[in-house]
Amino acid sequence: MTKKLDRNQIAERIDNILKSHKKPYEKKIALFNLVKNLEVGDLPSEKKKRVNHLLESCLFNELAKQSMKEYKKTTVEVFRKN
């Protein structure tokens, strides 16, 4: 859903996301979805798809980094118990 928002509405939504009790990676997903759905002008359909793929790849990269950090932390905890 794309919707034209003014700067104050965007700032308020960003502030709400950042102040939420979500985990950091959940906040990144919420921020990503906000940016992805912002109406910033007319883009040709193909260009819009390319931009969205680029944004998604950056998000997935960040999520993969977070997952690896949590994996390493869990692995360390398991080996400490043994």
DSSP file (Angstrom, degrees, kcal/mol; ACC not computed):
  #  RESIDUE AA STRUCTURE BP1 BP2  ACC     N-H-->O    O-->H-N    N-H-->O    O-->H-N    TCO  KAPPA ALPHA  PHI   PSI    X-CA   Y-CA   Z-CA
    1    1 A M              0   0    0      0, 0.0     2,-0.4     0, 0.0    36,-0.0   0.000 360.0 360.0 360.0 117.2    0.0    0.0    0.0
    2    2 A T        +     0   0    0     36,-0.1     2,-0.4     2,-0.0    36,-0.2  -0.840 360.0 174.4-101.5 138.3    1.6    3.3   -1.1
    3    3 A K  B     -a   38   0A   0     34,-1.0    36,-1.0    -2,-0.4     2,-0.6  -0.997  34.4-118.4-145.1 135.8    0.4    6.4    0.5
    4    4 A K        -     0   0    0     -2,-0.4     2,-0.3    34,-0.1    36,-0.1  -0.650  39.6-177.5 -76.3 117.7    1.6   10.0    0.2
    5    5 A L        -     0   0    0     -2,-0.6     2,-0.1    34,-0.3    34,-0.0  -0.879  21.8-127.1-116.1 148.4    2.7   11.1    3.6
    6    6 A D     >  -     0   0    0     -2,-0.3     4,-2.3     1,-0.1     5,-0.2  -0.426  36.9 -97.9 -85.6 171.8    4.0   14.5    4.7
    7    7 A R  H  > S+     0   0    0      1,-0.2     4,-2.9     2,-0.2     5,-0.2   0.868 122.4  53.1 -58.7 -40.1    7.3   14.9    6.6
    8    8 A N  H  > S+     0   0    0      1,-0.2     4,-2.4     2,-0.2    -1,-0.2   0.900 109.3  48.4 -65.0 -40.3    5.7   15.1   10.0
    9    9 A Q  H  > S+     0   0    0      2,-0.2     4,-2.3    -3,-0.2    -1,-0.2   0.905 113.0  47.9 -65.9 -40.9    3.7   11.8    9.4
   10   10 A I  H  X S+     0   0    0     -4,-2.3     4,-2.7     2,-0.2    -2,-0.2   0.941 112.6  48.6 -63.9 -47.0    6.9   10.1    8.2
   11   11 A A  H  X S+     0   0    0     -4,-2.9     4,-2.6     1,-0.2    -2,-0.2   0.889 111.1  51.0 -60.3 -40.0    8.8   11.3   11.2
   12   12 A E  H  X S+     0   0    0     -4,-2.4     4,-2.5     2,-0.2    -1,-0.2   0.910 111.0  47.6 -65.3 -42.3    6.1   10.2   13.6
   13   13 A R  H  X S+     0   0    0     -4,-2.3     4,-2.2     2,-0.2    -2,-0.2   0.916 112.8  48.5 -65.6 -42.3    6.0    6.7   12.1
   14   14 A I  H  X S+     0   0    0     -4,-2.7     4,-2.7     1,-0.2    -2,-0.2   0.932 111.9  49.9 -61.8 -45.2    9.8    6.4   12.3
   15   15 A D  H  X S+     0   0    0     -4,-2.6     4,-2.2     1,-0.2    -2,-0.2   0.906 109.6  51.1 -59.7 -43.7    9.7    7.6   15.9
   16   16 A N  H  X S+     0   0    0     -4,-2.5     4,-0.7     2,-0.2    -1,-0.2   0.898 111.5  47.7 -61.5 -41.1    7.0    5.1   16.8
   17   17 A I  H >< S+     0   0    0     -4,-2.2     3,-0.8     1,-0.2     5,-0.3   0.941 113.2  47.1 -65.0 -47.3    9.0    2.3   15.3
   18   18 A L  H 3< S+     0   0    0     -4,-2.7    -2,-0.2     1,-0.2    -1,-0.2   0.819 113.9  47.8 -67.0 -30.7   12.2    3.3   17.0
   19   19 A K  H 3< S+     0   0    0     -4,-2.2    -1,-0.2    -5,-0.2    -2,-0.2   0.538  91.4 107.5 -86.1  -6.8   10.4    3.7   20.4
   20   20 A S  S << S-     0   0    0     -3,-0.8     7,-0.1    -4,-0.7    -3,-0.1  -0.150  80.6-117.6 -68.3 167.1    8.6    0.4   20.1
   21   21 A H  S    S+     0   0    0      6,-0.0    -1,-0.1     2,-0.0    -3,-0.1   0.124  72.6 125.4 -92.5  20.5    9.6   -2.6   22.2
   22   22 A K        -     0   0    0     -5,-0.3     5,-0.0     1,-0.1     0, 0.0  -0.336  70.0 -97.1 -75.6 160.5   10.5   -4.7   19.2
   23   23 A K    >>  -     0   0    0      1,-0.1     4,-2.1    -2,-0.1     3,-0.5  -0.386  41.3-103.8 -70.5 157.1   13.9   -6.3   18.7
   24   24 A P  H 3> S+     0   0    0      0, 0.0     4,-2.1     0, 0.0     5,-0.1   0.881 121.5  48.9 -53.3 -43.4   16.4   -4.3   16.6
   25   25 A Y  H 3> S+     0   0    0      1,-0.2     4,-1.9     2,-0.2     5,-0.1   0.833 109.1  53.6 -69.8 -29.0   16.0   -6.5   13.5
   26   26 A E  H <> S+     0   0    0     -3,-0.5     4,-2.3     2,-0.2    -1,-0.2   0.873 107.7  51.4 -69.2 -35.9   12.2   -6.2   13.8
   27   27 A K  H  X S+     0   0    0     -4,-2.1     4,-2.9     2,-0.2     5,-0.2   0.903 107.9  52.4 -64.5 -40.4   12.6   -2.5   13.9
   28   28 A K  H  X S+     0   0    0     -4,-2.1     4,-2.7     2,-0.2    -2,-0.2   0.903 109.5  49.0 -62.5 -40.1   14.7   -2.6   10.7
   29   29 A I  H  X S+     0   0    0     -4,-1.9     4,-2.7     2,-0.2    -1,-0.2   0.927 112.2  48.1 -64.2 -44.1   12.1   -4.7    9.0
   30   30 A A  H  X S+     0   0    0     -4,-2.3     4,-2.0     2,-0.2    -2,-0.2   0.913 113.5  47.0 -63.4 -42.4    9.4   -2.2   10.0
   31   31 A L  H  X S+     0   0    0     -4,-2.9     4,-2.6     2,-0.2     5,-0.2   0.905 111.4  52.2 -64.6 -41.1   11.5    0.8    8.9
   32   32 A F  H  X S+     0   0    0     -4,-2.7     4,-3.2    -5,-0.2     5,-0.2   0.939 109.5  48.6 -59.1 -47.7   12.3   -1.1    5.6
   33   33 A N  H  X S+     0   0    0     -4,-2.7     4,-1.7     1,-0.2    -1,-0.2   0.872 110.5  51.9 -62.7 -36.5    8.6   -1.6    5.0
   34   34 A L  H  X S+     0   0    0     -4,-2.0     4,-0.5    -5,-0.2    -1,-0.2   0.950 114.2  42.1 -63.5 -48.6    7.9    2.1    5.7
   35   35 A V  H >< S+     0   0    0     -4,-2.6     3,-1.0     1,-0.2    -2,-0.2   0.913 112.5  54.1 -65.0 -42.9   10.5    3.2    3.2
   36   36 A K  H 3< S+     0   0    0     -4,-3.2    -1,-0.2     1,-0.2    -2,-0.2   0.854 112.3  44.2 -60.4 -35.6    9.5    0.6    0.6
   37   37 A N  H 3< S+     0   0    0     -4,-1.7   -34,-1.0    -5,-0.2    -1,-0.2   0.443  85.5 116.9 -93.6  -0.2    5.9    1.8    0.7
   38   38 A L  B <<  -a    3   0A   0     -3,-1.0     2,-0.8    -4,-0.5   -34,-0.1  -0.434  65.9-129.0 -68.9 141.0    6.5    5.5    0.7
   39   39 A E        +     0   0    0    -36,-1.0   -34,-0.3     1,-0.1     3,-0.1  -0.830  38.9 161.0 -90.4 113.8    5.2    7.4   -2.4
   40   40 A V        -     0   0    0     -2,-0.8     2,-0.2     1,-0.5    -1,-0.1   0.232  61.0 -66.5-118.4  11.4    8.2    9.4   -3.7
   41   41 A G  S    S-     0   0    0      2,-0.1    -1,-0.5     0, 0.0     2,-0.4  -0.636  75.5 -40.2 125.4 174.9    6.9   10.1   -7.2
   42   42 A D        +     0   0    0     -2,-0.2    -3,-0.0    -3,-0.1     3,-0.0  -0.598  53.3 178.8 -78.9 127.6    6.2    8.2  -10.3
   43   43 A L        -     0   0    0     -2,-0.4    -2,-0.1     2,-0.0     5,-0.0  -0.977  36.7-105.5-121.7 139.9    8.7    5.4  -11.2
   44   44 A P     >  -     0   0    0      0, 0.0     4,-2.7     0, 0.0     5,-0.2  -0.351  36.9-112.4 -58.9 148.1    8.3    3.2  -14.2
   45   45 A S  H  > S+     0   0    0      1,-0.2     4,-2.1     2,-0.2     5,-0.1   0.873 115.5  48.8 -52.8 -45.6    7.2   -0.3  -13.1
   46   46 A E  H  > S+     0   0    0      1,-0.2     4,-2.1     2,-0.2    -1,-0.2   0.898 112.3  47.7 -65.5 -40.6   10.4   -2.0  -14.0
   47   47 A K  H  > S+     0   0    0      2,-0.2     4,-2.7     1,-0.2    -2,-0.2   0.896 109.6  53.7 -67.2 -39.1   12.6    0.6  -12.2
   48   48 A K  H  X S+     0   0    0     -4,-2.7     4,-2.5     1,-0.2    -2,-0.2   0.907 108.6  49.9 -61.4 -41.6   10.3    0.3   -9.1
   49   49 A K  H  X S+     0   0    0     -4,-2.1     4,-2.4    -5,-0.2    -1,-0.2   0.919 110.9  49.4 -61.4 -44.3   10.9   -3.4   -9.1
   50   50 A R  H  X S+     0   0    0     -4,-2.1     4,-2.2     2,-0.2    -2,-0.2   0.920 111.7  48.1 -63.0 -44.1   14.6   -3.0   -9.4
   51   51 A V  H  X S+     0   0    0     -4,-2.7     4,-2.6     1,-0.2    -1,-0.2   0.918 111.7  50.0 -63.0 -43.5   14.7   -0.5   -6.5
   52   52 A N  H  X S+     0   0    0     -4,-2.5     4,-2.6     1,-0.2    -1,-0.2   0.886 109.7  50.9 -63.6 -38.7   12.6   -2.7   -4.4
   53   53 A H  H  X S+     0   0    0     -4,-2.4     4,-2.4     2,-0.2    -1,-0.2   0.903 110.8  49.3 -64.2 -40.6   14.9   -5.7   -5.1
   54   54 A L  H  X S+     0   0    0     -4,-2.2     4,-1.9     2,-0.2    -2,-0.2   0.930 112.2  47.3 -63.8 -45.7   17.9   -3.6   -4.1
   55   55 A L  H  X S+     0   0    0     -4,-2.6     4,-2.2     1,-0.2    -2,-0.2   0.913 112.4  50.1 -61.2 -43.1   16.2   -2.5   -0.9
   56   56 A E  H  X S+     0   0    0     -4,-2.6     4,-3.0     1,-0.2     5,-0.2   0.896 107.8  52.9 -63.6 -40.4   15.2   -6.0   -0.1
   57   57 A S  H  X S+     0   0    0     -4,-2.4     4,-2.0     1,-0.2    -1,-0.2   0.894 109.3  49.3 -64.8 -37.8   18.7   -7.3   -0.7
   58   58 A C  H  X S+     0   0    0     -4,-1.9     4,-2.0     2,-0.2    -1,-0.2   0.913 112.8  47.8 -64.6 -42.2   20.1   -4.7    1.7
   59   59 A L  H  X S+     0   0    0     -4,-2.2     4,-2.6     1,-0.2    -2,-0.2   0.940 111.4  49.1 -63.3 -47.6   17.6   -5.7    4.4
   60   60 A F  H  X S+     0   0    0     -4,-3.0     4,-2.5     1,-0.2    -1,-0.2   0.857 108.2  55.3 -62.9 -34.0   18.2   -9.4    4.0
   61   61 A N  H  X S+     0   0    0     -4,-2.0     4,-2.1    -5,-0.2    -1,-0.2   0.933 109.8  45.9 -61.7 -45.9   22.0   -8.7    4.3
   62   62 A E  H  X S+     0   0    0     -4,-2.0     4,-2.2     1,-0.2    -2,-0.2   0.895 112.7  50.2 -64.2 -40.3   21.4   -6.9    7.6
   63   63 A L  H  X S+     0   0    0     -4,-2.6     4,-2.5     1,-0.2    -1,-0.2   0.882 108.7  52.6 -66.1 -37.6   19.1   -9.7    8.8
   64   64 A A  H  X S+     0   0    0     -4,-2.5     4,-2.3     2,-0.2    -1,-0.2   0.906 108.4  50.6 -64.4 -41.2   21.7  -12.3    7.9
   65   65 A K  H  X S+     0   0    0     -4,-2.1     4,-2.1     2,-0.2    -2,-0.2   0.928 111.6  48.0 -60.6 -44.8   24.3  -10.5    9.9
   66   66 A Q  H  X S+     0   0    0     -4,-2.2     4,-2.3     1,-0.2    -2,-0.2   0.904 110.7  51.2 -63.2 -41.9   22.0  -10.4   12.9
   67   67 A S  H  X S+     0   0    0     -4,-2.5     4,-2.5     1,-0.2    -1,-0.2   0.895 109.0  50.8 -63.2 -40.3   21.2  -14.1   12.5
   68   68 A M  H  X S+     0   0    0     -4,-2.3     4,-2.6     2,-0.2    -1,-0.2   0.893 108.9  51.5 -66.1 -38.7   24.9  -14.9   12.4
   69   69 A K  H  X S+     0   0    0     -4,-2.1     4,-2.3     2,-0.2    -2,-0.2   0.933 112.8  45.3 -61.8 -45.1   25.5  -12.9   15.6
   70   70 A E  H  X S+     0   0    0     -4,-2.3     4,-2.4     2,-0.2    -2,-0.2   0.875 111.9  52.4 -67.1 -36.9   22.7  -14.7   17.4
   71   71 A Y  H  X S+     0   0    0     -4,-2.5     4,-2.6     2,-0.2    -2,-0.2   0.932 110.9  47.1 -61.9 -46.8   23.9  -18.1   16.0
   72   72 A K  H  X S+     0   0    0     -4,-2.6     4,-2.5     1,-0.2    -2,-0.2   0.908 112.2  50.0 -63.1 -41.7   27.5  -17.4   17.4
   73   73 A K  H  X S+     0   0    0     -4,-2.3     4,-2.1     2,-0.2    -1,-0.2   0.919 112.6  46.8 -62.6 -44.0   26.1  -16.3   20.7
   74   74 A T  H  X S+     0   0    0     -4,-2.4     4,-2.2     2,-0.2    -2,-0.2   0.902 111.5  51.6 -64.2 -41.8   24.0  -19.5   21.0
   75   75 A T  H  X S+     0   0    0     -4,-2.6     4,-2.3     1,-0.2    -2,-0.2   0.911 109.2  49.9 -63.3 -42.7   26.9  -21.7   20.0
   76   76 A V  H  X S+     0   0    0     -4,-2.5     4,-2.1     1,-0.2    -1,-0.2   0.915 110.5  50.5 -61.5 -43.0   29.1  -20.1   22.6
   77   77 A E  H  X S+     0   0    0     -4,-2.1     4,-1.4     2,-0.2    -2,-0.2   0.891 109.9  50.3 -62.3 -40.1   26.5  -20.6   25.3
   78   78 A V  H  X S+     0   0    0     -4,-2.2     4,-1.1     1,-0.2    -2,-0.2   0.922 112.0  46.6 -64.9 -44.7   26.1  -24.3   24.3
   79   79 A F  H  < S+     0   0    0     -4,-2.3    -1,-0.2     1,-0.2    -2,-0.2   0.821 108.4  56.2 -70.3 -29.5   29.9  -24.9   24.4
   80   80 A R  H  < S+     0   0    0     -4,-2.1    -1,-0.2     1,-0.2    -2,-0.2   0.849 105.1  52.5 -67.9 -33.1   30.1  -23.2   27.8
   81   81 A K  H  <        0   0    0     -4,-1.4    -1,-0.2     1,-0.2    -2,-0.2   0.803 360.0 360.0 -72.0 -28.8   27.5  -25.5   29.3
   82   82 A N     <        0   0    0     -4,-1.1    -1,-0.2    -5,-0.1    -2,-0.2   0.449 360.0 360.0 -86.9 360.0   29.5  -28.6   28.1
